[in-house]
Structure formats: structure tokens, C-alpha cells
Amino acid sequence: MERPWGDIDETVVYSVRAKVSDRLSDLQAGRGEQGLPRLSRADEEQLAAQLVAEELRLMARALLDRGRTPPSQADERAVAKAVSDLLFGMGRLQPFLERPDVKNVHAQGARQVWLELLDGTSVRGAPMAASGDDLIEWVRDLGRRVGLSERRFDPDRYRINLQLPDGSRLFAIAWVTAEPHVFVRRHHFIDIDLDALSQNAPMVRAFLAALVKAGLCVIIAGGQGDGKTTLLRAMAASMDPEERLVTIETDLELGLDRLPERHHQVVAMEAREANIEGVGQVTCAQLVRDAMRTNSRRVIVGEVLGDEVIPMLLAMNSGAQGSLCTVHADSSDDVFEKLGTLAALSPQHLDHDTTSRLAAKAVDFIVFVERDPEGVPVVVSSIREVTGFDGQPLTNELFAAGVDRHAWPTGVPISDRRAAAIAAGGFDPAWLSGTGVGR
């Protein structure tokens, strides 16, 4: 079983943590009484390391005085790491987040966690909590201190989504299950561009880059975990770094604001739940409307899940050129059906025909991603150009899946208007003709 802190006595860890935490709190309070600013995070971590070392020396001296063997240097380093994880990291989760081969973490109450690795295998790890109640309290603490606003986790708010400081996404659920569950999805590809997605053909990558540079509106569709968000990040890397972007998400996940060298101006917006009095809710639909007042060229909706679909399409129609969003769909030609369903379920109850007309006018291209037969994600298998509306949205499939599920040119010509746009974006439309679908 994988143990996050090795074979160390965790009672020692929590004892040292309590003492160091109290001393840090007293010191910060003393600085406040003297009119001094709080220590910075870096200075606080450095001081904490010194205090931990001091506590460990006192413990070792006490053991020697009693004729007992003090811990080894390796054990002391493990204790110091564990205390640091508790004070400044994610506690027992932190070592799993630091492992480069961990893809997902699943904790259930006080049981051993499951670690899903990048190679597809699963291994067991040490529990993240001593009891189900401890796991719930750990999640509640994260809800109070992580993210743009406090998020509740209680019987009335039985689920919670959070972005952890390293960009990982945490989802927890309790009270509707026998034990609390925590799911952590790692994001290994925050800083990524299209060239890094080598599982896709160079022509596909060049075409996607041209769509972005040409300022065309694109919907990225696919199944859960197939790489929609990763592809969105990679496509966004083709944007001019000087462009002002607005990202809108139910839960911060994209992380474009974490990449100042790639994107100099990012307004990252996150929806907010109502407070305990039932007020203060901010929806993605409201944020899309707010985004239109920021003088931003592009609006990026991390995932269209509900009533934000209508303002998103209106934004694409009203000057938010080059906007991107993702949506769950079973295929590239299923996207408009999904948009219609979401619009029908929205407070506006927009009918399917009106939604289809709006979408056909707003969207330029649909890109579909999936996993190939080997299970590799972020494989582009279809790219459709939206060409108009005639009772239903009309599309041309410019790239379609071959037997390997990878996209290959179909030979269908692109429209003259979009041909000129992608040519300006650096892609020669002649490359699409006469190739045929790879078999």
C-alpha cells in the first residue's frame, strides 16, 4: 500500500503540527499588535521549517534523556514533510498530488484511497482521514479557504466542486452516500499548446491553430474525460498573448490566468452558489452577460452545462469573435441536439428551432474529441464547418474519423468565407482537397 508520509508515527506529526501552528498564530498575532504586516507565505513556511526542526530536536533530546533511541534523520525529514503538508498543503492528499504518475485519487471515508495512474493501472494508498467525519471536515476547510468564494459542504449542500491550488479539480459528495467520497482529478497539462498534442496529425493541429488565429467561434465536444478541456487550453495557446480573454466556469479549472506568459490579460470568472440565507448566487449565464462589458475579444466558457447556452450563443453573435466553449456530446453531429436540449431546459425555455437558428448563426466550427482504440485521449476525430440553416443547422464534415479514430481530411471543400479566414490564419485551404479519409 502506498503511504503518503512513509512509515512514520502520525501521532508525532499531529503533535508537532499543533505546537508549530500555535507558535505561528501567536507570532502573527503579535506582529498585528505591533502594527507590523503579516509574514508572507514564503517567510511563514521558512519559519515553520525552523520551528519544526526545533520541536524535533527537543523530542530527540527527551528520548535520549529517557535512554531511548531518537528518530533517524530520514524519519525526521518525513515528519517535517508531513507537518508542512498539513500546514501549507493538502494534508494527506499532498504527497499524491506531488506524484507525477497519479492521474486521479478516490477517497472513501477512512478507507484506503484508490490512485489511478497515468498508465491506466490502479494502486491503493493510505487513508486520507481517520474517519468519515474527519474527511468531511477536511473538505469543509477547503471550501472555506480555496477558490474565489466560500463554498458550503453540509446536508443542504451535499456536494462540492473546488479547484485546488495546483489546478487539480476536487469533487466531494456526502449525506446521499453511506460514506463521504472525495474525487480528485489531476490536470497534468495546464501549460500546453497544439504542438504538444502529437497524437493528432500536423494538418489537424495547423487547422485548429488557424481557426483560433482567424477569430472563428468553435465548440469543442466529446465525452467525459476525453480531453475537451485539454484541447481548449491548447487551442487558446494559439491566441495573441495581448488579447484580453474572459473565462467563465462553474468551478475554476481552465487555469489560463495561471499562464501570464501565454495570456497577458485574463479575467477568470467563477459562478457562485447562494449563501446560507439563500442570496448571492451568481450563475454562468449572468457572467456571460457581464463578460460582454469587459471589452474582451473572446469569451471562453469552460463547459456549457445549462442556461448559459443562450447568452453564450448570443455573445458569439454579438461580437465575441473567436470564442470557445466545450459541451458533452456523443458525436460531432449531435452537438446541436444537445444545445437545443439545454436551451429547452433553461428558464427561457427556448424552442429547438429558435436555438438551432441561433446556434447555426453563432458557431463556425465543431471539433469532436475522443479516445482512440488504445485509450489515448484528446484525439480529434471530427471537424465540422457550420454552413447555414435550412430547417436545421447545415454542416460540412471537413475531417472525419478513419479506422484509427483519428481525423483525416474528407476532401469536402471549405466555404469561401471561411477559406479566406483560415488562410489569413496561416492554413492553405488547398491542403484539404483531394486527400480523402485515411483508412
N, C-alpha and C positions, 0 to 999 in steps of 0.2 A: 504494500500500500504506500502510495506517495504521501509523505508527511511534509507539510509546508515549512516547518521550522526544524526538521530533523528530530532526533531522539533527545529532546530536552524536557526538563521538568517545567510544565506550563504554569505551575503554581508560582515558581520563581519569576517567570515572565510577568505575570499579572501583579505580583508583589512589587517588582521593580517599576513597572509601568505606573502603578498607583503613587508610589513615592515621588517619581520624577514628575508626573503630571501635577501633583500638589505643589512641588517646588517651582515649576514653571508658572503655574497660576499665581502663586504668591509673588513671584518676581515681576510678572506683567502687571499685577495689581499695584505693586509698589512703584513701578515706573509711572503708572497713571496718576498716583497720588502726588508724585513729584513733578507732574506736568510734562513728563517725557513721553515720546511716542512709543507705541508697542514695538517690540523687536520684530524685525522682518521674519518671514518664514525661514529663510536660509539661516539667519542668525539663531533663530529658535531651535532649528534642527541641530546646529553645531553645538549649542549649549546643552541640548538634551543628550547628545552623544557624550559630552563631558560628564554630565550628571549620572548617566547610566554607568560609565566606567568607574565613577566614584562609588556608586552603590555596590557594584560588583567587587571592588577592592575591599569594601567594608564586610561584605558577605564572606569573601575568601579568608580575611583575617579572623573572622568569628569562627569559621570552620577549623582553621589551624589552631586557634586557642583551645578548641574542644578536642584536638587530636584527630580531626577528620581531614580527608583529602579534599582540597579545593577543586573546583571545576577546571578543566583544561582550557587552554586558550581558544580552541575550536568551539567548546561549549559556550564560553563567554561571548564569542563573536555571534554564535547562533542566538543567544539570549538578547544581545544588543540589537540584532536584526529584527527579532520578534517584537521587541519593545518599540522600535522605530516604526514597524508596520502598524502597530496598534495606535501610536500617537499621531502619525502623519500619513499613513497609507490606508489600505482597505482591510486591515486586520489579517485574519487567517486567509482571506482571499488574495492578499497582495502577492505572495510568492507564486501563486498560479498565474496571476496577471503578468508576472515578470518572465515566465517561461515562454520562449519564442515558439514552441511547438504546440501550445494549447490554443485550441480554436473556441471551444465552448466549455462552460462549467455549469453543472447542475447540482444544487444542494437541496436536500430534503430533510427538514428538521435537524436532528442531531446525528443523522446517518452519515456514513462516508460519502463524499461527493463523487460524482462522475466527471471525469475530464475527457472531453473529446479532442483528439489530437489532429493536427493538420493532415496526417497520413490516413485518417479515417478510423484509426483504432481508438478504443476507449480504455481508460485505466481508472482505478479507484484512488481517491485521495482522502486525507484526513478530514474529519468533520469540520465545518466552519463555525459550529456553535455547540455548546454543551446541552442545549435543549431547544425545542421549538420556540419557546418564549424568547430565548436569547437570540435566536435567528431573527425573529420579528423585531425585537428591539434594535438589533444591528441595522436592519433595513429602515426602521423609523429614523434612526440617527442620520443615515444617509439622506433620507428625504428632507430632513431639516437643513442639511448643510451642503448638499450637492445640487447644482442646477441654478437657474435664474430665479426661481421662486420655490418656497417651501411646498412640499407635497406630502399629503397625509397618507397614512397606511394604518387602517383600522377597520372594524367590521363594516362601517359605512363606505369606506374606500378600500375594498378588499384586494385591489391590485395596484401596482405602481410601476411606472417606467422611468428610468433615470439614465443619464449619460454620466459615466464615471470619468474622473479627471484624465485618464489615459485614452479616452474616446470609446471605451467599451460600453455596450448597452446592457443595462440590468433590467430584468422584469421579475417581479415577485408577486406571488398570489397566496392568500391565506383565507381562512374562515369559510371558504367554499370547498376546501380540501381537508382531508384528515390531518395533514401536517402542512406547515408552510413550505413553499417551494421557491427557490431563487434560481433564475436562469441568467447567465452572463454570456453574452456573445461578443467575442473579441473582434476588433477591427484592425487587421494587420496591414491594411492598405489605405491609410488615410492620405498620405502624400504619394499620389500615383498619377501617371499620365497614360495616354493611349499606347505609347510605345512599350510600356511595361506589360500590357496585355498581349503577350506574344502568342497566346493560344488562338488569336484571331489573325486572319490574313492581313498583310500590309495594305492591300487595297481597301479592306473594310476599315482599318484604323485611319487611313488617309481620308476616306469618305466621311467618317464621323467627325474628324477634325475640321473638315471643310464645312460641314453643317453648322458647327459652332461658330467658326470664324465668319460665316455668311450671315449670322444672326437669324437663323431659322428656328422655329419652335418645334421641339421634339418631345415626344412621350416615350419613355423607356418602360417597357412592360416585361413581365416574366413572373415566375413562381417564387414562392418564399425561399429565401436563401440561395437564389440562383445568381445573385450578383448585380441586381439593379442599382443599388446604392454605390457599389464599387465603380460601375460603368459611368454613373453620373459624375462621380468625383473625377474620373479620368477624362471625361469629356470637358468638364469645367476647367481642367488644366490647360486646355487649348484657348481659353479666353484671354483677352488682353489683360495683363495684371492691373492696369489702371482703371478698368471698368468697375463701377460700383454695382455690387450684387446684393440682393436681398434673398436670404434663405428662410424658409418657413417650414416648421416641423412641429408635430405634436410633441415630440421629445427630441432634443438636440442629438444629432447623430452624424450629420454630414461632416462637420468639422472644417469647413472651408475657412472659417475665421481663425483656425489654428495654423494657417499656412500663409503668413504675411508676405513671404517672398513670391508666392504664386498669385495671391489675391490681396491687393493693397487696401481695398475698401470693401468690407463685408459687413452687412447689417444682418446679424443672425437673430431671428425671431423664434420664440418658442411659445406655443399655446399654454394657457394656464387654467387649472381647474378652479372651481368656485371654492371659497374658503368655508370655514365651519358654519358661517351664517348663511351660506348659500349664495354669496355675491362675489363679484370679482372675476368671474370666468371670462377668458378670452379665447375665442376659437380660431382655428386656422383660417376659416372664411373671413373673419374680421381682419386678421393680419394680412391677408392678400389685399384687401381693400386699403389697409394702411400702407402697404408697400408701394402702392401707386402714388403716394405723396412724398416719396423719398428721392425722386428724380433719379432712380436707378434704371439702368438699361434693361437689366434682366431680373426676372423673378424666378426663383427656384423653389419648388415645393418638394420636399424630401419624399413624401409619399401621399398621394391623393387617396384618402380613405373615406371621405364623407361629403358634407355640404360645401367644402372648399372647392369642389369640382367646378361649380358655376362661376364664382368670382375668378378662379384660375383661368378658365376659358375666356372670360370677359377681359381679363388682363392681357392675355395673348392677343386678343382682338383690338386692344386699345393702346398699343404702343410698346408693350413689354416684349420687344423683339428678342429672339434668341433665348426665350425662356425654356426651362427644362422641368420635367416632373417625372415621377415614377408611379406606376399603378400595377396592382396584381391582375394578371390575365392569363388565360390558358394558351393563347396564341396571338400573333400579331393582328389577325383579322377579328379577334374577339374584343379588342380594346374599346371600340365604340359602343358595343353592347354593355360593357362594364361601366363606361361613363354614363350611359343612359340609365342604368340601374341606380347608380349613386345619386344622379340628379333627381330621379323619381322619389328617392327616399329622403331627400333634403327637405328643409322647411318650405322651400318654394314649390316643391312637387312638380318640377318642370317635366313636361311630357317628353316622350322619347324622340318624337320628330323634331321638336324645337332644340333639344340637346344635340341631336345629330347634326342639324344645320349649323349650330353654333360651333361644334367641335370641328366640323369639316372646314369651316372658315378660319378657325384659330390655329389648328395643328398643321404643320408642314410635313412632318415625318414621324413614323412609329418605328421604334427599334425594339426587337424582341431578343431577350437573352435567356439562356437555359444552360443546363449541364450537358456535356457531350457523353457518349456511351461509356467513357472512362470515369465519369463523375466529376470532371473538371468544370467549375462554374465560370461565369462571365464569358460564355461563348455566345457571340452574336449569331443567331440562326436566321433572322429575317429582318429586312429593312423595307418599309413601305412608304411610298410617297402618297400623300393625300392630294388628290387632283380636283375634287369638287363634290357636288351633291346632286343626286337625281333620285329623290325618294329615299335615298340612303347615301352615306358617305362613299365616295368612289376612291379607290386606291390602286396604285400600280406596285407590284412587288418587284423591287429592283434587285434585291438579294434574297435568295431562298436557301433553305437548308438542303445540303446534299446528304448522302448516306452517312456521313460522319457528323451530321447535325450542325456543321459549320456553314456559315453563309457564303454563297458564291453568286456572282452576277448572273442574272437570268437572261440578259440581252434585251430586256424591255427598256425602251428609251425613257429618259427623264424628260419632264416638261421643259419647254424653252425657258420659262421664267426661272425655274429652279436650276436649270443648267447654267444660266448666266451667273446665278448666285454662288453656286459651288465652284465655278471656275474662278470667281473672284476670291474664293476661299482657298484656292490652291489645288483644286482637283479637276483634272481634264475629263469632261463628260464622255469623251470618246472611249475612255478606258472601260466604260460599262457595256459597250455594244459588242455583239458578236462573240461573246465569251462562252455563254451557256452555263448551265448549272453543273458544277463539278460532281462527278459520280464516283 
